[in-house]
Amino acid sequence: MTESMISVADLNAHYGLSHTLQGLNLRVDRECVAIMGRNGVGKTTLARALVGLNPPKVEGRISIFGTDVSGWAPHRIARHGVGYVPQGRRLFPSLTVEEHLTLNRRPGPTGEQWTIQAVYDMFPSLAQRRKSYGNQISGGERSMLAIGRALVTNPGCLILDEPTEGLAPSVVETVSNGLRDLSREGVAVLLIEQNVKAAALAADRAYFMAEGQIVYETSDKDDMTDDEVLGRYLGVSA
Ligand SMILES: Nc1ncnc2c1ncn2[C@@H]1O[C@H](COP(=O)(O)OP(=O)(O)OP(=O)(O)O)[C@@H](O)[C@H]1O
């Protein structure tokens, strides 16, 4: 059997005495996989561990494209072909929309198809704001720019931490459809998402996370939005 694009085995993370990730296992192939879970269960900690932004203590194995990247620095993981859309977006107030894209643009494992124009085609409102600075755009535009900035690196794997936060429903749909299409083109997409409808639209499979572990896995879209399932594993409803 060939190794998955992302493979995580027995991942543990600690913040001081707090054991945040507790022996977590997951895999992502050429598909879109959602991670769903309540606030504070460790979703961001997981995303950060995958891209090398570690809390004080992390143990376990993280393999990306068949290479063990455990302990690698974030820039090395990025160069390996991993795109990351962080929560909080981390944009630069002194750079324009276009400069954010230009500075990050490079060919990646999937070639060069994600040009700046391709990002503008996906998010037309960014094209209109191309000369605006990172601190002069709306929350939704910030999310779009953070996604665009990851896409122009032409990643082979894309990790997104609540990318639809702050987006209008029509743009949520654009993003979800875009992520689904990206996975169809062979990119491994790991989508942390609290918007269950957005997750179900984009994802082929979902992991439900609670207290630092995966507690449920499904590839049934109805399950992903089912009130009984969501209530049982996440304590929320769709
Ligand atoms: N820098 C830190 N120092 C200490 N504890 C932290 C730190 N960052 C996160 N934690 C704790 O680790 C746990 C997991 O946090 P994390 O941000 O990974 O959760 P999350 O599932 O992404 O939550 P949310 O959906 O609210 O973003 C929480 O209890 C949080 O308080």
The ligand as an ORCA input file, in Angstrom:
! r2SCAN-3c Opt
* xyz 0 1
  N       0.283     28.778     23.791
  C      -0.481     28.044     24.627
  N      -0.146     27.892     25.925
  C      -0.889     27.147     26.755
  N      -2.017     26.500     26.386
  C      -2.410     26.618     25.112
  C      -1.668     27.399     24.162
  N      -2.297     27.331     22.958
  C      -3.383     26.546     23.165
  N      -3.456     26.123     24.439
  C      -4.494     25.258     25.020
  O      -4.510     24.032     24.319
  C      -5.844     23.589     24.101
  C      -6.083     23.409     22.607
  O      -6.018     24.675     21.958
  P      -6.229     24.798     20.381
  O      -6.058     26.234     20.015
  O      -5.379     23.808     19.702
  O      -7.749     24.349     20.241
  P      -8.762     24.517     19.021
  O      -9.509     23.228     18.928
  O      -8.060     24.968     17.804
  O      -9.729     25.657     19.542
  P     -10.514     26.824     18.707
  O     -11.566     26.122     17.904
  O     -11.082     27.666     19.805
  O      -9.510     27.538     17.872
  C      -6.749     24.634     24.744
  O      -7.121     24.170     25.996
  C      -5.879     25.852     24.829
  O      -6.254     26.666     25.900
*
